[in-house]
Each structure stands twice: as structure tokens, then as C-alpha cells.
Amino acid sequence: MQERKKKIFPEQGQALILVMLVLLVLALLGAASLTLTGTHGRTARYQRDLMQAYYTAEAGVERALIKIRENPSWNSEVFSRVPYAGGEINEVRLTKTSAGIVTRAEINSVGKFGTAQKTLEVKALVYSVSDLLKGASILPGEPLNLRLTGNLSLSGEQGSVGVIFAVGGNLEVSGSSEIQADVYASGSITGRDKITGSAYPYYQYIPPFPALDELYYKDEAQRTGWYYSGNRNFNGGAYSGIYFVDGTLTISGTYSGKAIFVARSIEIDGDLKANTPNDLLTLISFSDVDIKNHEVKALIIAAGAFRAQGNAILRGGLLAQNMDVSGNVNIYCNPALAAQNPPPGFSFGSGGVKIESWREQFPVVSWHHFQSHDGIVRGGMNGHSAAGGRGRVFSCG
């Protein structure tokens, strides 16, 4: 009997040890599982924050684009520390540079959500009437063949830079005509020996002729008392505000002030000169603008054709759907006039903005401050910066 008990007790001791080992393994597995689950939870939350930070940065870009569409000449420090969807549009910066007949806008938007941060870098081309008036822009509804075969001279006023000549279609310059400007055409360019400046045939960024907001002009003219229901003649004087002539506007004389004249058609029947260099008229026609043997200082916008005959001289800028010139016509462009006096009431079919590139700058935030419940830093994102596409690349340390 005693021998049997001696055999049982060692077996019971071994079973106890085995049970203890199994419990220890289970405890270790449980602890590892809890740690892994916690880590996965934190990673999932951070990935969620990254996604939300991206959307917040995207919202900053969209706000900047809306401001640009509403006012293409807008150029200011944009937003900072704007609450958005539980996060924050931390900062949006805008810089503009000239890019031929358009302006390139570079938008840098930083979005924050929780512990995450994302930065978007967007480049967009902005169409504005001011850019198109930096010289002469002929933008028809359908591509045309513009032939300048007479004695047209287009150049900048003394000291002017950035003069352009843009054509929606093919351009041929021959005869005694000459263009002292950079030339852009959506089609071919013939007669480059007549062009002093760079030539850009088949240029893809030439916009359509912008739409004119007739109701806006009417409302503004009626508000200030300068609305006329029929034909009207102006012979010089002091002008200010917006004038609307619901008929043919005939205008000439020496003027002072800054004003916008809008009419169904416009005829300039004598010299139209400014009293001082700071005075300027903007003439907007829903059809043609005609100049015959006269000198004119103005920004001219014609939804029809710009017609100039004889010894006509235009000092300012031109935007029209067509051009018909004959005789000794001289156009002296002054880009500064258009830049300093952007005419309102125009819009482009695409909103005036064409996205050139849209990329994410990453990684952009340090995750080093993230701690677990026991106060130990578990690891995180490095603060290095890289550029690339819209995918995400993370560098862990």
C-alpha cells in the first residue's frame, strides 16, 4: 500500500507543474493579445486621424479655389486656424506667378485632426480678364484663321513688360504688320519673322471668351443713375462708376476719372484721351467696337469684333472675339492698366480655374508624443518631408 502511494504522488506533482506551465503560456498569450489589440486600436485611430486630416487639408484647398473663382485677382494670405469637422484647417497659403496669358496659383493647405497632420500642394492655372488684357486677345467661339496682312503694329507702351497677343485659332502675320510681344495661338503661327518675342503655337491654355454678366451691369448702372434705355452720346467729362447704354454708345473727348461703359455696340467718333495717366475708361460692348482714324486710351472688350481703320491708335488693352483692321493701326499695350483696374462682371465656363497638379506632401507630422497607458513611447512617425502622388508613404522610427 505504501509503495502505491509513493507512485501516485510524483505523478500528481508533474500534473501540477504542467497545469502551471499551461496557465503561464495562456497568460503570456493573453497579455500579448491585449498589447497587440491596443496597438492595432491606436494604429487604426491614427489612420482615421490621417484620413480626416487629409480631408481637412482638402477643404482648405477648396475654400481657396472658391475665393479665386469669385475674384481671380484675389491674392492674399488666406486662412489660418479655421475649425472644420472636428479638426482644423491649420493654414492655407496662396502665391501667384505669371504664366503667359494665365496666372499660376500655388496653394499650400495644412489640415490637422487629432494627432495627425496632412499637407496638400496644389497648382492651378487661373484665367482672368486682366491677364487677357495685358495685350490683345482674340478669343472666338470657334477657332478662326486670323490673317494680319496690312500695317498693324502691336507693342508695349514705353517701359511696359509682359505684353501678350493671344489667338484662339491659327494666326498669320504678313505684309508690314509686326507684333512686338509674346504670341500664343491654339493653332498654327505663320510669319514668325514679323514677331519680336516668343511664339507658342498649339498653346493648350487659351480660354474661351468669357461670359458677360448683363444683369450685374444693369443693376449697378441703375443703382447709381447711369442707366440709359436707348442710344447715347458722350463727349468727354468726369466719369465714375458703371454706365449702361441699352443701345449704341458713341463716345469721344477728353475724360477724367475711372469708369466702365457697357453698351450694345460702341462707336468712337473722335479722339478719346485721358486727362491724366491715372484716368482710365473700360469700354465693354455686347457686339462690335469701331475706331476710325482716332486715338483712344481705354481697355476695350468686345463680344463681337474690334474694327479699326485708317490711322487708328489704341493705348491700353484689347479683348475681342474677332479683329478687323486696315490702314496704319497701332496698338500700344499697357499691362499695368489692366492689372490695376480689373473689370468685374466676367466669368469663364470652367470657373476660370484649371487644376495643373494636386499632390500630398508626406509624412508631415511627428507621432513621437503618442504614449501608451503606461507612459512609454511606443514609436511613431518621423518628421521628414517628401513629395509624391496622392498615395501615402509612412516612415517609422
C-alpha positions as CSV (number, residue, x, y, z in Angstrom):
1,M,0.0,0.0,0.0
2,Q,2.8,2.4,0.9
3,E,4.5,1.6,-2.4
4,R,1.4,2.5,-4.4
5,K,1.1,5.9,-2.7
6,K,4.7,6.7,-3.4
7,K,4.0,6.2,-7.1
8,I,0.9,8.4,-7.1
9,F,2.4,11.5,-5.5
10,P,5.1,12.0,-8.2
11,E,2.5,11.9,-11.0
12,Q,0.4,14.5,-9.2
13,G,3.4,16.8,-8.9
14,Q,4.1,16.5,-12.6
15,A,0.4,17.3,-13.5
16,L,0.6,20.4,-11.3
17,I,3.7,21.7,-13.0
18,L,2.1,21.1,-16.4
19,V,-1.0,23.0,-15.4
20,M,1.1,25.9,-14.2
21,L,3.0,26.0,-17.4
22,V,-0.2,26.0,-19.5
23,L,-1.6,28.8,-17.4
24,L,1.6,30.8,-17.8
25,V,1.5,30.3,-21.6
26,L,-2.1,31.4,-21.6
27,A,-1.3,34.4,-19.5
28,L,1.5,35.4,-21.9
29,L,-0.7,34.9,-24.9
30,G,-3.4,37.0,-23.3
31,A,-1.0,39.8,-22.4
32,A,0.4,39.7,-26.0
33,S,-3.1,39.7,-27.4
34,L,-4.1,42.7,-25.3
35,T,-0.9,44.6,-26.3
36,L,-1.5,43.7,-30.0
37,T,-5.1,44.7,-29.8
38,G,-4.2,48.0,-28.1
39,T,-1.5,48.7,-30.7
40,H,-3.9,47.9,-33.5
41,G,-6.5,50.2,-32.0
42,R,-4.1,53.1,-31.7
43,T,-2.9,52.5,-35.3
44,A,-6.5,52.4,-36.5
45,R,-7.3,55.6,-34.7
46,Y,-4.2,57.3,-36.1
47,Q,-5.0,56.1,-39.6
48,R,-8.5,57.5,-39.1
49,D,-7.0,60.8,-38.0
50,L,-4.7,60.8,-41.0
51,M,-7.7,60.4,-43.3
52,Q,-9.6,63.2,-41.6
53,A,-6.6,65.4,-41.7
54,Y,-6.3,64.9,-45.4
55,Y,-10.0,65.8,-45.9
56,T,-9.5,68.9,-43.8
57,A,-6.5,70.0,-45.9
58,E,-8.6,69.3,-49.0
59,A,-11.3,71.6,-47.6
60,G,-8.7,74.3,-47.2
61,V,-7.8,74.0,-50.9
62,E,-11.4,74.1,-51.9
63,R,-12.0,77.3,-50.0
64,A,-9.1,78.9,-51.7
65,L,-10.3,77.8,-55.1
66,I,-13.7,79.2,-54.4
67,K,-12.2,82.6,-53.5
68,I,-10.1,82.5,-56.7
69,R,-13.2,81.7,-58.8
70,E,-15.2,84.5,-57.2
71,N,-12.3,87.0,-57.6
72,P,-9.4,85.9,-59.9
73,S,-7.4,89.0,-58.8
74,W,-7.6,88.0,-55.2
75,N,-4.1,87.5,-53.7
76,S,-3.8,87.5,-50.0
77,E,-2.8,85.4,-47.0
78,V,-5.8,83.1,-46.9
79,F,-6.8,81.1,-43.8
80,S,-5.4,80.0,-40.5
81,R,-6.7,78.0,-37.6
82,V,-10.2,77.5,-39.0
83,P,-12.3,74.8,-37.2
84,Y,-13.5,72.1,-39.6
85,A,-15.4,68.8,-39.0
86,G,-13.8,68.2,-35.6
87,G,-10.3,69.2,-36.9
88,E,-8.7,72.4,-38.0
89,I,-7.6,74.0,-41.3
90,N,-4.3,75.0,-39.7
91,E,-3.1,77.2,-42.6
92,V,-3.7,77.9,-46.2
93,R,-1.1,80.0,-48.2
94,L,-1.5,81.3,-51.7
95,T,1.2,82.6,-54.1
96,K,0.7,83.7,-57.7
97,T,3.1,83.9,-60.6
98,S,2.6,85.0,-64.2
99,A,2.4,82.1,-66.7
100,G,1.9,83.7,-70.1
101,I,-1.7,84.5,-70.6
102,V,-2.8,82.9,-67.4
103,T,-1.7,83.2,-63.7
104,R,-0.4,80.2,-61.9
105,A,-1.7,79.9,-58.3
106,E,0.1,77.7,-55.8
107,I,-1.9,76.6,-52.8
108,N,-0.4,75.1,-49.7
109,S,-3.0,73.7,-47.3
110,V,-2.3,72.1,-43.9
111,G,-5.1,70.1,-42.2
112,K,-5.0,68.8,-38.6
113,F,-7.1,66.2,-36.9
114,G,-6.3,64.7,-33.6
115,T,-2.6,63.8,-33.6
116,A,-2.3,63.8,-37.4
117,Q,-1.5,66.4,-39.9
118,K,-1.6,66.5,-43.7
119,T,-0.3,69.0,-46.2
120,L,-1.6,69.4,-49.8
121,E,0.2,71.3,-52.5
122,V,-2.0,72.3,-55.4
123,K,-1.0,74.2,-58.6
124,A,-3.8,75.7,-60.7
125,L,-4.0,77.9,-63.7
126,V,-6.3,80.9,-63.2
127,Y,-7.9,82.7,-66.2
128,S,-8.7,86.4,-65.6
129,V,-9.8,89.2,-67.9
130,S,-6.8,91.2,-66.5
131,D,-4.4,88.7,-67.9
132,L,-6.1,88.7,-71.3
133,L,-5.9,92.5,-71.4
134,K,-2.1,92.5,-70.9
135,G,-2.0,93.0,-74.7
136,A,-4.5,91.9,-77.3
137,S,-6.5,88.6,-77.0
138,I,-8.8,87.4,-79.8
139,L,-11.0,84.6,-78.5
140,P,-13.7,83.5,-80.9
141,G,-16.5,81.0,-80.1
142,E,-14.9,78.6,-82.7
143,P,-11.2,78.6,-83.8
144,L,-10.6,81.1,-86.6
145,N,-7.9,81.9,-89.1
146,L,-6.7,85.4,-88.2
147,R,-4.8,87.0,-91.0
148,L,-3.0,90.2,-90.3
149,T,-1.8,91.3,-93.8
150,G,-1.9,95.1,-93.6
151,N,0.1,97.5,-91.5
152,L,-0.8,96.6,-87.9
153,S,1.7,97.3,-85.2
154,L,1.3,95.9,-81.7
155,S,3.8,96.6,-78.9
156,G,4.0,97.7,-75.3
157,E,3.9,101.3,-74.1
158,Q,7.3,102.6,-73.2
159,G,8.6,100.7,-70.2
160,S,5.8,98.1,-70.3
161,V,6.7,94.4,-69.9
162,G,4.7,91.2,-70.2
163,V,2.8,92.2,-73.3
164,I,0.9,89.3,-75.0
165,F,-1.0,88.6,-78.2
166,A,-3.3,85.6,-77.9
167,V,-5.4,84.0,-80.6
168,G,-8.0,81.2,-80.4
169,G,-7.1,79.5,-83.8
170,N,-4.5,80.0,-86.5
171,L,-2.5,83.2,-86.8
172,E,-0.8,84.6,-90.0
173,V,1.3,87.8,-89.8
174,S,2.4,89.2,-93.2
175,G,2.8,92.4,-95.1
176,S,4.0,95.3,-93.0
177,S,2.4,94.1,-89.8
178,E,4.6,93.5,-86.8
179,I,4.0,92.2,-83.3
180,Q,6.4,93.1,-80.5
181,A,5.0,90.7,-77.9
182,D,4.9,87.1,-76.9
183,V,2.4,85.3,-79.2
184,Y,0.1,82.4,-78.1
185,A,-2.2,80.6,-80.5
186,S,-4.3,77.5,-80.1
187,G,-3.4,76.6,-83.7
188,S,-0.5,77.4,-86.0
189,I,1.6,80.6,-86.2
190,T,2.8,81.8,-89.6
191,G,5.2,84.7,-90.1
192,R,7.4,84.4,-87.2
193,D,9.9,86.9,-88.8
194,K,7.2,89.5,-88.0
195,I,7.1,88.6,-84.4
196,T,9.6,90.1,-81.9
197,G,9.1,87.9,-78.9
198,S,8.4,84.2,-78.2
199,A,5.9,82.3,-80.2
200,Y,3.8,79.5,-78.8
201,P,1.7,77.7,-81.4
202,Y,-0.8,75.0,-80.3
203,Y,-0.9,76.5,-76.9
204,Q,-3.4,74.5,-74.8
205,Y,-4.3,77.0,-72.2
206,I,-6.1,79.6,-74.3
207,P,-9.6,80.0,-72.7
208,P,-12.9,80.8,-74.4
209,F,-14.2,84.3,-74.5
210,P,-15.7,85.0,-71.0
211,A,-19.4,85.4,-70.4
212,L,-20.6,89.0,-69.6
213,D,-23.0,89.4,-66.7
214,E,-25.5,91.8,-68.3
215,L,-27.8,91.9,-65.2
216,Y,-24.9,92.9,-63.0
217,Y,-24.0,95.9,-65.2
218,K,-27.6,96.9,-65.4
219,D,-28.2,96.8,-61.7
220,E,-25.1,98.7,-60.9
221,A,-25.9,101.4,-63.5
222,Q,-29.5,101.8,-62.3
223,R,-28.3,102.0,-58.7
224,T,-26.0,104.9,-59.5
225,G,-28.4,106.6,-62.0
226,W,-26.3,105.9,-65.1
227,Y,-28.7,103.6,-67.0
228,Y,-29.8,104.7,-70.5
229,S,-32.6,102.9,-72.4
230,G,-31.5,104.0,-75.9
231,N,-28.6,105.3,-77.9
232,R,-26.4,107.8,-76.1
233,N,-23.5,110.2,-76.9
234,F,-20.8,111.2,-74.5
235,N,-18.3,113.9,-75.4
236,G,-15.9,113.9,-72.5
237,G,-16.0,115.0,-68.9
238,A,-15.6,113.5,-65.5
239,Y,-16.8,109.9,-65.2
240,S,-17.1,107.5,-62.3
241,G,-18.9,104.1,-61.8
242,I,-20.7,101.9,-64.3
243,Y,-22.7,103.2,-67.2
244,F,-25.1,101.1,-69.2
245,V,-26.3,102.2,-72.6
246,D,-29.1,99.8,-73.9
247,G,-28.3,100.8,-77.4
248,T,-25.3,102.3,-79.3
249,L,-22.8,104.2,-77.3
250,T,-21.0,107.0,-79.3
251,I,-18.1,108.4,-77.3
252,S,-15.1,110.8,-77.7
253,G,-13.4,113.7,-75.9
254,T,-11.1,114.1,-73.0
255,Y,-12.1,112.4,-69.8
256,S,-11.1,112.2,-66.2
257,G,-11.8,109.5,-63.6
258,K,-12.2,105.8,-63.9
259,A,-15.4,104.3,-65.2
260,I,-16.9,101.4,-67.1
261,F,-19.1,101.9,-70.1
262,V,-21.3,99.0,-71.2
263,A,-23.4,99.1,-74.4
264,R,-24.9,97.0,-77.1
265,S,-22.4,98.5,-79.6
266,I,-19.7,101.2,-79.3
267,E,-18.5,103.7,-81.9
268,I,-15.6,106.0,-81.1
269,D,-16.1,109.1,-83.4
270,G,-13.2,111.2,-82.2
271,D,-10.1,111.1,-80.1
272,L,-10.8,109.6,-76.6
273,K,-8.0,110.7,-74.3
274,A,-7.3,110.7,-70.6
275,N,-6.7,113.9,-68.7
276,T,-4.0,112.3,-66.5
277,P,-2.1,109.0,-66.6
278,N,-4.3,107.7,-63.8
279,D,-7.6,108.1,-65.6
280,L,-9.0,105.2,-67.5
281,L,-12.2,104.0,-69.3
282,T,-13.1,100.4,-69.8
283,L,-15.4,100.0,-72.8
284,I,-17.5,96.8,-73.0
285,S,-19.6,96.0,-76.0
286,F,-22.0,93.1,-76.5
287,S,-21.1,93.3,-80.2
288,D,-18.6,95.4,-82.1
289,V,-16.3,98.3,-81.2
290,D,-15.4,100.7,-84.1
291,I,-12.4,103.1,-84.3
292,K,-11.7,105.2,-87.4
293,N,-8.6,107.5,-87.6
294,H,-8.7,108.3,-83.9
295,E,-6.5,107.9,-80.8
296,V,-8.1,106.1,-77.9
297,K,-6.9,105.4,-74.3
298,A,-9.0,102.6,-72.9
299,L,-9.4,99.0,-72.1
300,I,-11.6,97.6,-74.9
301,I,-13.7,94.4,-74.6
302,A,-15.9,93.4,-77.5
303,A,-18.1,90.3,-77.6
304,G,-18.1,90.9,-81.4
305,A,-15.3,92.3,-83.4
306,F,-12.7,95.1,-82.8
307,R,-12.7,97.2,-86.0
308,A,-10.0,99.8,-86.6
309,Q,-9.4,101.7,-89.8
310,G,-7.1,104.4,-91.1
311,N,-4.6,105.9,-88.6
312,A,-6.3,104.4,-85.5
313,I,-4.3,104.2,-82.3
314,L,-5.3,102.2,-79.2
315,R,-3.5,102.7,-75.9
316,G,-4.5,100.2,-73.2
317,G,-5.6,96.6,-73.9
318,L,-7.9,94.6,-76.1
319,L,-10.1,91.6,-75.7
320,A,-12.5,90.6,-78.5
321,Q,-13.9,87.7,-80.4
322,N,-12.6,88.9,-83.7
323,M,-10.4,91.6,-85.2
324,D,-10.8,93.5,-88.4
325,V,-8.1,96.1,-89.1
326,S,-7.0,98.0,-92.1
327,G,-4.7,101.0,-92.6
328,N,-2.0,102.1,-90.2
329,V,-3.3,100.7,-87.0
330,N,-1.1,100.9,-83.8
331,I,-1.9,99.2,-80.6
332,Y,0.2,100.2,-77.6
333,C,-0.4,97.8,-74.7
334,N,0.0,98.6,-71.0
335,P,-0.4,95.5,-68.8
336,A,-0.2,97.6,-65.7
337,L,-3.5,99.3,-66.5
338,A,-5.4,96.0,-66.6
339,A,-3.7,94.7,-63.5
340,Q,-4.6,97.8,-61.5
341,N,-8.1,98.1,-62.9
342,P,-9.6,94.5,-63.2
343,P,-13.0,94.8,-64.8
344,P,-15.8,93.0,-62.9
345,G,-18.8,91.1,-64.4
346,F,-17.0,88.3,-66.3
347,S,-16.9,84.5,-65.8
348,F,-15.4,81.6,-67.6
349,G,-17.1,78.3,-68.4
350,S,-14.7,76.2,-66.3
351,G,-14.9,78.7,-63.4
352,G,-11.7,80.3,-64.6
353,V,-9.5,77.6,-62.9
354,K,-7.7,74.6,-64.3
355,I,-6.0,72.2,-61.9
356,E,-2.5,71.6,-63.0
357,S,-1.3,69.3,-60.2
358,W,-2.6,68.1,-56.9
359,R,-0.3,66.2,-54.6
360,E,0.2,65.3,-51.0
361,Q,3.3,66.2,-49.0
362,F,4.1,63.4,-46.6
363,P,4.9,62.3,-44.0
364,V,4.2,65.6,-42.3
365,V,3.8,65.1,-38.6
366,S,5.7,63.7,-35.6
367,W,4.0,61.0,-33.7
368,H,6.6,60.9,-31.0
369,H,4.4,62.4,-28.4
370,F,2.0,59.5,-28.5
371,Q,2.2,57.4,-25.3
372,S,0.5,54.3,-24.1
373,H,-1.3,53.9,-20.8
374,D,2.0,53.0,-19.0
375,G,3.7,56.2,-20.2
376,I,6.1,54.5,-22.5
377,V,6.5,55.9,-26.0
378,R,5.7,53.1,-28.4
379,G,7.1,54.6,-31.6
380,G,5.7,56.9,-34.3
381,M,6.1,58.9,-37.4
382,N,9.3,60.7,-38.3
383,G,9.1,64.4,-39.2
384,H,10.8,64.0,-42.6
385,S,9.2,65.6,-45.6
386,A,8.7,64.0,-49.0
387,A,6.7,64.7,-52.1
388,G,4.7,62.4,-54.3
389,G,1.4,61.3,-55.5
390,R,-1.9,61.0,-53.7
391,G,-0.9,57.7,-52.1
392,R,0.5,57.6,-48.6
393,V,4.0,56.5,-47.6
394,F,5.0,56.3,-43.9
395,S,8.5,56.3,-42.4
396,C,8.5,54.7,-39.0
397,G,11.2,55.1,-36.3
